[in-house]
Amino acid sequence: MFQGAEAVIVFKKNSVLKQRLPKAYRHHSRDTEMRRKRNKREPAILKKLLENGSPVPTVNRVGDYFIQM
């Protein structure tokens, strides 16, 4: 398990789970909105990178606050 500024990364057998955790210093509604938007945007960015030939992980599942690759 690794923790960065935006997410916790957990390595499982055949996948990686990236979970965006709430930030206590942000207002709850703003934090929720930011995490959902970022989580929705990241798979789209990864897809564009893949289409352009960049080596990126395959996205298996996306939730409001997590991405499984």
Residue, then its C-alpha position, 0 to 999 in steps of 0.5 A: m500500500f502506498q499513499g500519495a497526496e490524492a489517493v491510496i494505491v493498493f496492490k492486489k494479486n492481478s490488479v491495482l486499486k486507486q482509492r481517493l480518500p476524503k480530505a478533512y480540510r475541504h468542505h464535504s460537498r466540495d470534496t465529494e464533487m472534486r473526487r468524483k470529477r477527478n475519478k471520472r476524468e482519469p479513465a478518459i485520459l488513460k483511454k486517450l493515452l492508450e489510443n495514442g500508443s502510450p503504455v498505460p494500465t487497463v481500467n477494469r472498474v470505476g466507482d465514485y471514489f476508486i479506480q481498479m486497474 
